[in-house]
Amino acid sequence: MVASGLETMPNRSPNFEESFAIATQALRYIGRYRLPPTPQIYEVWYRFAEGQDETIKSQLSHAIERSDAVSKQLIEDLYQQFCRADVCDQNQSFSQRLETEMQGLQTVIDTQIEAGEAFGQSMDSVNESLTAPDMTPPQAQDCITDLLTSNAAMQTQLDEMKERLQESKQQIDLLKRDLYESQKTMLTDPLTGVGNRRAFEALMDAAIRDRDALGTQLAALVLVDLDGFKAVNDTLGHSVGDSLLQFIARSIESLREDASVARYGGDEFGAFVKVQTAAEGLEFAEQVRNALATHRFEHKMSGTAIGRVTTSVGLAILREDDTHDSWFDRADKLLMRAKEADGNCVRAERQISC
Protein backbone atom coordinates (compact mmCIF):
# COMPACT_ATOMS: atom_id res chain seq x y z
CA MET A 1 0.00 0.00 0.00
CA VAL A 2 1.35 3.43 -0.94
CA ALA A 3 -0.96 6.16 0.31
CA SER A 4 -4.64 6.90 0.95
CA GLY A 5 -5.88 3.58 -0.34
CA LEU A 6 -4.03 3.88 -3.66
CA GLU A 7 -1.80 0.91 -4.31
CA THR A 8 0.44 -0.61 -6.94
CA MET A 9 -0.40 -3.85 -8.71
CA PRO A 10 1.40 -7.18 -8.12
CA ASN A 11 4.70 -7.56 -9.95
CA ARG A 12 3.51 -9.74 -12.86
CA SER A 13 2.19 -9.31 -16.38
CA PRO A 14 -1.38 -7.93 -16.18
CA ASN A 15 -4.38 -9.20 -18.14
CA PHE A 16 -7.03 -6.88 -19.61
CA GLU A 17 -8.89 -6.37 -16.33
CA GLU A 18 -5.69 -5.64 -14.43
CA SER A 19 -4.45 -3.31 -17.17
CA PHE A 20 -7.72 -1.40 -16.97
CA ALA A 21 -7.41 -1.21 -13.18
CA ILE A 22 -3.84 0.07 -13.50
CA ALA A 23 -4.94 2.72 -15.99
CA THR A 24 -7.73 3.77 -13.63
CA GLN A 25 -5.30 4.09 -10.72
CA ALA A 26 -2.92 6.13 -12.87
CA LEU A 27 -5.72 8.55 -13.76
CA ARG A 28 -6.73 8.77 -10.09
CA TYR A 29 -3.20 9.84 -9.21
CA ILE A 30 -3.24 12.42 -12.00
CA GLY A 31 -6.54 13.78 -10.73
CA ARG A 32 -5.51 13.72 -7.10
CA TYR A 33 -2.48 15.91 -7.74
CA ARG A 34 -4.28 18.02 -10.36
CA LEU A 35 -1.75 17.28 -13.09
CA PRO A 36 -2.35 17.66 -16.82
CA PRO A 37 -3.05 14.19 -18.31
CA THR A 38 -0.32 14.35 -20.95
CA PRO A 39 1.06 11.10 -22.41
CA GLN A 40 4.32 11.57 -20.51
CA ILE A 41 2.67 12.19 -17.14
CA TYR A 42 0.24 9.32 -17.73
CA GLU A 43 3.09 6.92 -18.55
CA VAL A 44 4.93 7.72 -15.32
CA TRP A 45 1.82 7.17 -13.19
CA TYR A 46 0.92 4.02 -15.13
CA ARG A 47 4.36 2.56 -14.44
CA PHE A 48 4.02 3.50 -10.79
CA ALA A 49 0.56 1.96 -10.46
CA GLU A 50 1.75 -1.14 -12.31
CA GLY A 51 4.44 -1.61 -9.66
CA GLN A 52 7.07 -3.21 -11.90
CA ASP A 53 9.41 -0.23 -12.29
CA GLU A 54 11.20 -0.28 -8.94
CA THR A 55 12.99 3.04 -9.48
CA ILE A 56 9.84 5.02 -10.26
CA LYS A 57 7.99 3.16 -7.52
CA SER A 58 10.64 4.13 -4.96
CA GLN A 59 10.95 7.75 -6.07
CA LEU A 60 7.22 8.46 -6.28
CA SER A 61 6.44 6.67 -3.02
CA HIS A 62 8.79 9.08 -1.30
CA ALA A 63 7.14 12.08 -2.97
CA ILE A 64 3.63 10.83 -2.13
CA GLU A 65 4.54 10.65 1.55
CA ARG A 66 5.18 14.38 1.22
CA SER A 67 2.17 15.38 -0.86
CA ASP A 68 3.55 18.86 -1.50
CA ALA A 69 6.52 17.27 -3.29
CA VAL A 70 4.39 15.84 -6.12
CA SER A 71 4.49 18.32 -8.99
CA LYS A 72 4.26 18.46 -12.76
CA GLN A 73 7.99 19.20 -12.88
CA LEU A 74 8.79 16.13 -10.79
CA ILE A 75 6.74 13.81 -13.00
CA GLU A 76 8.22 15.26 -16.18
CA ASP A 77 11.72 14.84 -14.75
CA LEU A 78 10.94 11.20 -13.97
CA TYR A 79 9.74 10.70 -17.52
CA GLN A 80 12.88 12.24 -19.00
CA GLN A 81 15.16 10.20 -16.77
CA PHE A 82 13.48 6.80 -16.73
CA CYS A 83 10.86 6.53 -19.48
CA ARG A 84 12.44 8.02 -22.59
CA ALA A 85 13.18 5.03 -24.77
CA ASP A 86 15.13 7.06 -27.34
CA VAL A 87 17.87 8.06 -24.88
CA CYS A 88 18.12 4.55 -23.44
CA ASP A 89 18.09 3.00 -26.92
CA GLN A 90 20.76 5.40 -28.10
CA ASN A 91 22.96 4.56 -25.13
CA GLN A 92 22.46 0.85 -25.76
CA SER A 93 23.26 1.32 -29.45
CA PHE A 94 26.55 3.06 -28.67
CA SER A 95 27.44 0.30 -26.20
CA GLN A 96 26.67 -2.43 -28.73
CA ARG A 97 28.64 -0.69 -31.49
CA LEU A 98 31.58 -0.23 -29.14
CA GLU A 99 31.43 -3.89 -28.18
CA THR A 100 31.31 -4.91 -31.87
CA GLU A 101 34.31 -2.72 -32.66
CA MET A 102 36.25 -4.18 -29.73
CA GLN A 103 35.44 -7.69 -30.94
CA GLY A 104 36.67 -6.74 -34.42
CA LEU A 105 39.87 -5.42 -32.89
CA GLN A 106 40.35 -8.68 -31.03
CA THR A 107 39.89 -10.55 -34.32
CA VAL A 108 42.66 -8.47 -35.92
CA ILE A 109 44.96 -9.23 -33.00
CA ASP A 110 44.16 -12.95 -33.11
CA THR A 111 44.81 -13.01 -36.87
CA GLN A 112 48.15 -11.32 -36.37
CA ILE A 113 49.10 -13.79 -33.64
CA GLU A 114 48.32 -16.67 -36.01
CA ALA A 115 50.33 -15.01 -38.79
CA GLY A 116 53.24 -14.52 -36.41
CA GLU A 117 53.16 -18.15 -35.38
CA ALA A 118 53.08 -19.25 -39.04
CA PHE A 119 56.01 -16.92 -39.82
CA GLY A 120 57.95 -18.36 -36.90
CA GLN A 121 57.36 -21.89 -38.13
CA SER A 122 58.49 -20.84 -41.61
CA MET A 123 61.68 -19.36 -40.17
CA ASP A 124 62.36 -22.54 -38.22
CA SER A 125 61.94 -24.60 -41.38
CA VAL A 126 64.27 -22.36 -43.39
CA ASN A 127 66.86 -22.37 -40.61
CA GLU A 128 66.71 -26.14 -40.41
CA SER A 129 67.18 -26.46 -44.16
CA LEU A 130 70.04 -23.94 -44.33
CA THR A 131 71.96 -25.69 -41.57
CA ALA A 132 71.57 -29.14 -43.11
CA PRO A 133 75.01 -30.66 -43.93
CA ASP A 134 73.90 -31.81 -47.39
CA MET A 135 72.46 -28.41 -48.44
CA THR A 136 73.15 -27.68 -52.13
CA PRO A 137 73.40 -24.18 -53.67
CA PRO A 138 70.07 -24.52 -55.54
CA GLN A 139 68.39 -25.64 -52.32
CA ALA A 140 69.91 -22.71 -50.47
CA GLN A 141 68.60 -20.37 -53.17
CA ASP A 142 65.11 -21.86 -52.76
CA CYS A 143 65.30 -21.38 -48.99
CA ILE A 144 66.32 -17.76 -49.42
CA THR A 145 63.45 -17.23 -51.87
CA ASP A 146 61.01 -18.77 -49.37
CA LEU A 147 62.47 -16.57 -46.63
CA LEU A 148 62.02 -13.41 -48.69
CA THR A 149 58.48 -14.42 -49.65
CA SER A 150 57.52 -15.12 -46.03
CA ASN A 151 59.11 -11.87 -44.90
CA ALA A 152 57.22 -9.88 -47.55
CA ALA A 153 53.95 -11.56 -46.59
CA MET A 154 54.60 -10.78 -42.94
CA GLN A 155 55.37 -7.15 -43.74
CA THR A 156 52.13 -6.87 -45.71
CA GLN A 157 50.26 -8.41 -42.79
CA LEU A 158 51.85 -5.94 -40.38
CA ASP A 159 51.00 -2.98 -42.61
CA GLU A 160 47.38 -4.13 -42.89
CA MET A 161 47.16 -4.67 -39.15
CA LYS A 162 48.63 -1.23 -38.47
CA GLU A 163 46.04 0.37 -40.76
CA ARG A 164 43.20 -1.64 -39.23
CA LEU A 165 44.34 -0.83 -35.69
CA GLN A 166 44.46 2.86 -36.55
CA GLU A 167 40.95 2.72 -37.99
CA SER A 168 39.70 0.81 -34.96
CA LYS A 169 41.32 3.28 -32.58
CA GLN A 170 39.62 6.20 -34.31
CA GLN A 171 36.26 4.43 -34.34
CA ILE A 172 36.57 3.36 -30.71
CA ASP A 173 37.52 6.90 -29.67
CA LEU A 174 34.43 8.25 -31.45
CA LEU A 175 32.16 5.61 -29.94
CA LYS A 176 33.60 6.18 -26.47
CA ARG A 177 32.97 9.91 -26.85
CA ASP A 178 29.41 9.32 -28.09
CA LEU A 179 28.77 6.83 -25.29
CA TYR A 180 30.12 9.29 -22.73
CA GLU A 181 27.91 12.08 -24.06
CA SER A 182 24.90 9.75 -24.11
CA GLN A 183 25.50 8.61 -20.55
CA LYS A 184 26.12 12.21 -19.49
CA THR A 185 22.75 13.18 -20.95
CA MET A 186 21.08 10.36 -19.05
CA LEU A 187 22.67 11.52 -15.78
CA THR A 188 22.36 15.31 -16.11
CA ASP A 189 19.46 17.50 -15.06
CA PRO A 190 18.85 19.73 -18.12
CA LEU A 191 17.65 22.71 -16.07
CA THR A 192 20.46 23.04 -13.53
CA GLY A 193 23.32 21.14 -15.15
CA VAL A 194 23.98 19.05 -12.04
CA GLY A 195 23.21 15.35 -11.75
CA ASN A 196 19.61 14.19 -12.05
CA ARG A 197 17.67 11.64 -10.02
CA ARG A 198 19.39 8.76 -11.80
CA ALA A 199 22.77 10.27 -10.94
CA PHE A 200 21.68 10.76 -7.32
CA GLU A 201 20.86 7.05 -7.03
CA ALA A 202 24.17 6.11 -8.65
CA LEU A 203 26.15 8.42 -6.35
CA MET A 204 24.49 6.96 -3.28
CA ASP A 205 25.11 3.39 -4.44
CA ALA A 206 28.75 4.22 -5.19
CA ALA A 207 29.27 5.79 -1.76
CA ILE A 208 27.87 2.70 -0.03
CA ARG A 209 29.85 0.34 -2.25
CA ASP A 210 33.14 2.20 -1.61
CA ARG A 211 32.70 2.89 2.11
CA ASP A 212 35.47 0.42 3.06
CA ALA A 213 37.93 2.55 1.08
CA LEU A 214 37.12 5.72 3.06
CA GLY A 215 39.80 5.06 5.66
CA THR A 216 39.54 7.79 8.28
CA GLN A 217 37.15 9.85 6.17
CA LEU A 218 33.37 9.98 6.48
CA ALA A 219 30.78 10.07 3.70
CA ALA A 220 28.22 12.81 4.29
CA LEU A 221 24.86 13.12 2.56
CA VAL A 222 23.42 16.64 2.57
CA LEU A 223 19.81 17.05 1.42
CA VAL A 224 18.63 20.56 0.53
CA ASP A 225 15.03 21.70 0.00
CA LEU A 226 13.95 25.22 -0.97
CA ASP A 227 11.49 26.68 1.54
CA GLY A 228 8.19 27.85 0.08
CA PHE A 229 9.18 26.98 -3.46
CA LYS A 230 5.60 26.34 -4.57
CA ALA A 231 4.59 29.82 -3.44
CA VAL A 232 7.47 31.32 -5.43
CA ASN A 233 6.31 29.52 -8.57
CA ASP A 234 2.68 30.48 -7.99
CA THR A 235 3.32 34.16 -7.33
CA LEU A 236 6.41 34.97 -9.40
CA GLY A 237 6.23 32.39 -12.16
CA HIS A 238 8.20 29.33 -13.16
CA SER A 239 10.99 31.32 -14.77
CA VAL A 240 11.86 32.79 -11.37
CA GLY A 241 11.56 29.36 -9.79
CA ASP A 242 13.88 27.92 -12.42
CA SER A 243 16.42 30.67 -11.73
CA LEU A 244 16.35 29.83 -8.04
CA LEU A 245 16.98 26.16 -8.76
CA GLN A 246 19.90 27.06 -11.02
CA PHE A 247 21.32 29.38 -8.38
CA ILE A 248 21.21 26.83 -5.57
CA ALA A 249 22.79 24.19 -7.83
CA ARG A 250 25.67 26.53 -8.71
CA SER A 251 26.04 27.60 -5.09
CA ILE A 252 26.37 24.07 -3.73
CA GLU A 253 28.92 23.14 -6.39
CA SER A 254 30.96 26.29 -5.77
CA LEU A 255 31.28 25.68 -2.03
CA ARG A 256 33.34 22.51 -2.43
CA GLU A 257 35.06 21.27 -5.56
CA ASP A 258 34.78 17.67 -4.39
CA ALA A 259 31.02 17.86 -3.79
CA SER A 260 28.94 15.60 -6.06
CA VAL A 261 25.61 17.37 -6.52
CA ALA A 262 22.34 16.07 -7.94
CA ARG A 263 18.77 17.32 -8.17
CA TYR A 264 16.66 14.39 -7.06
CA GLY A 265 13.28 16.15 -6.85
CA GLY A 266 11.49 19.26 -8.02
CA ASP A 267 13.24 21.59 -5.56
CA GLU A 268 15.33 19.00 -3.74
CA PHE A 269 19.07 18.60 -4.08
CA GLY A 270 21.54 16.13 -2.66
CA ALA A 271 25.26 16.64 -2.15
CA PHE A 272 27.75 13.90 -1.37
CA VAL A 273 31.01 14.96 0.28
CA LYS A 274 33.86 13.21 2.04
CA VAL A 275 34.80 14.83 5.35
CA GLN A 276 37.23 14.16 8.16
CA THR A 277 34.70 14.80 10.92
CA ALA A 278 30.94 15.16 11.31
CA ALA A 279 31.59 18.78 12.32
CA GLU A 280 33.15 19.42 8.90
CA GLY A 281 30.04 18.00 7.27
CA LEU A 282 27.85 20.26 9.42
CA GLU A 283 29.96 23.27 8.46
CA PHE A 284 29.40 22.50 4.78
CA ALA A 285 25.65 22.10 5.35
CA GLU A 286 25.56 25.49 7.08
CA GLN A 287 27.46 27.04 4.19
CA VAL A 288 24.84 25.71 1.80
CA ARG A 289 22.02 27.16 3.90
CA ASN A 290 23.81 30.49 4.31
CA ALA A 291 24.57 30.85 0.58
CA LEU A 292 20.89 31.28 -0.22
CA ALA A 293 19.75 32.96 2.98
CA THR A 294 22.19 35.86 2.58
CA HIS A 295 21.57 36.37 -1.13
CA ARG A 296 19.18 39.09 -2.19
CA PHE A 297 17.23 38.24 -5.32
CA GLU A 298 15.81 40.76 -7.72
CA HIS A 299 13.22 40.30 -10.46
CA LYS A 300 15.06 41.07 -13.71
CA MET A 301 12.00 42.33 -15.58
CA SER A 302 10.70 44.72 -12.94
CA GLY A 303 13.82 45.32 -10.90
CA THR A 304 11.86 44.74 -7.70
CA ALA A 305 13.36 42.80 -4.82
CA ILE A 306 12.01 39.30 -4.39
CA GLY A 307 13.05 39.03 -0.80
CA ARG A 308 14.95 36.37 1.04
CA VAL A 309 14.69 32.77 -0.13
CA THR A 310 15.79 30.10 2.32
CA THR A 311 16.48 26.38 2.44
CA SER A 312 16.01 23.52 4.86
CA VAL A 313 18.96 21.14 5.11
CA GLY A 314 19.35 17.62 6.48
CA LEU A 315 22.72 15.94 7.08
CA ALA A 316 23.42 12.24 7.69
CA ILE A 317 26.78 10.48 7.93
CA LEU A 318 27.07 7.05 6.30
CA ARG A 319 27.20 4.23 8.86
CA GLU A 320 28.84 0.82 8.54
CA ASP A 321 25.48 -0.96 8.44
CA ASP A 322 23.65 1.57 6.26
CA THR A 323 21.70 0.53 3.20
CA HIS A 324 20.65 2.88 0.42
CA ASP A 325 17.24 3.35 2.04
CA SER A 326 18.38 3.71 5.65
CA TRP A 327 20.96 6.38 4.82
CA PHE A 328 18.55 8.37 2.69
CA ASP A 329 15.69 8.00 5.19
CA ARG A 330 17.79 9.42 8.03
CA ALA A 331 18.85 12.42 5.98
CA ASP A 332 15.29 12.94 4.73
CA LYS A 333 13.82 12.82 8.25
CA LEU A 334 16.36 15.40 9.37
CA LEU A 335 15.40 17.55 6.40
CA MET A 336 11.75 17.28 7.43
CA ARG A 337 12.65 18.35 10.96
CA ALA A 338 14.36 21.42 9.52
CA LYS A 339 11.24 22.29 7.52
CA GLU A 340 9.02 21.73 10.56
CA ALA A 341 11.17 24.26 12.40
CA ASP A 342 10.06 26.89 9.84
CA GLY A 343 13.02 26.29 7.56
CA ASN A 344 16.26 28.20 7.08
CA CYS A 345 18.13 25.78 9.32
CA VAL A 346 20.16 22.60 9.32
CA ARG A 347 19.28 19.41 11.11
CA ALA A 348 22.04 16.87 11.63
CA GLU A 349 22.44 13.80 13.80
CA ARG A 350 23.26 14.75 17.39
CA GLN A 351 22.62 18.40 16.51
CA ILE A 352 19.11 19.82 16.81
CA SER A 353 19.41 23.57 17.25
CA CYS A 354 18.82 25.99 14.38
Steps between C-alpha positions, in 0.01 A plus 500: 500500500635843406269773625132574564376168371685530168723203435724348237416176323680167559830462317381282209368543148143638520200373304235732353314551828820573690624733226173691520531519879857628468390765251221605736743532791738704285220742411399522867853607588496758221170636627603494863803719436320711238753426227440538127430153351773516236638175354826547690335562837257213441785260418684580823189445713410185306844354569466594865154346533619190315769453765763340276734798461679495835679832446185698422315314774765597756531862389127571479422321826735741672335800333149375584591482868564873467199600292638848436797341321287357217510748213477514123873574488580193709295268279648645182850458643422136578380450145814654352728296723332160504238473225658649189574201282695703243774600746525149644497345152767740382720416797450129437580547131829674578589224747423227247697674224794546735485134596488398131800719421694354793419149379623595152820632653548174686454313171777708340730424792420128489565494124834669550595253773422212263701666222791549738492137603492390134793733422694356792441147377613605152819648644568182695458294184733724299759499778485123520547468125786752483692325776461155346844348418389385154356840395569573131525850346167466313332388822652793685369734230151351541519548877602862457213553255256346750646720774455816294146399404404430862659825613311699235173332596565578865577863420176528303313346792659747741415796277138385472478446874647844568241660271216299653614581854512869414149486356375309803662747738330792327164323497531393863595854604191635322273236651644557847437873462144441376436251780635746756279779367199267495560386856562860606163597354333218690659616827469879467210719605439723194380798705781533754786310338566291811423130529140384470306245703672212322838651586391549862418129529831406338698731730334354807562143384864583425552657843360191673698264278829686564456569872777253595746713302419817698768434760474773762261706289122513531241509222244774559164531327356852501139541385382851411140614447392852403254646751170617354599413146142436389399848613788650301384320186137596558564868566809581293482242224697194400779699339587647840470157658732356237754775569493416869563133428792590274642732764489245781658236274788734412537607862533147636755407234704815562532439874706183460672376187472140617124519560292274273167677454173370358143625477289207611162676521321811383675733746709241682874460466747253642872551551749226578826606665785325676594662831743433781247564776124536539565862601656564158189358337281726715711801404444423132125460557491839673690655211238367261218645710679833541576536127132543420386668820744790460438551129261772394305415187358752260241454226684577175194626313370739764812560704304442820650306788365150543604473859690234684474140383610233745569128512453214742795262525539148637837332560570130561836324524529157337513218756664159468164322490317753282305396194395735222159547662614536861758767417259699287214463750710642784606800295144552375353488852754758612404715203135473603590607853671807356188587300278444804715753684389763244796440272824691452687258724703182500412181679776246552540193717582595859436865412149642530530875544441742213 
